Amino acid sequence: MKVRDLLIDASKWTTKTSARNAEGEACSPISKDAVCWCLSGAMLKCYPDTYYDHSWLEIERRLRNHLKILGEYSLLVWNDNPKRTFQDIRDLITTLDI
């Protein structure tokens, strides 16, 4: 599954933590109880077997390069920016095809 398939609508996205359960409590992004994810948590959920291998590093490199173009240097800070919208998230994951 790709991140774009997981973060299909705003109810699947969160900020200030990697993932949340149905009660809104923070949980592991790979937990069976997780119902929404931040962008980095969604990456961990979608690519758990590639964490820190070539595929993961390539995705991370593409994200970092794109965020630099946007004037940001941290995925977590970018995701958690109070002005960030779900459409911003969708635009990024669509552009990078992740």
Secondary structure, 3 states (H helix, E strand, C coil): CCHHHHCCCHHHECCCCCEECCCCCECCCCCCCCCEECHHHHHHHHCHHHCCCHHHHHHHHHHHHHHHHCCCCCHHHHHHCCCCCHHHHHHHHHHHCC
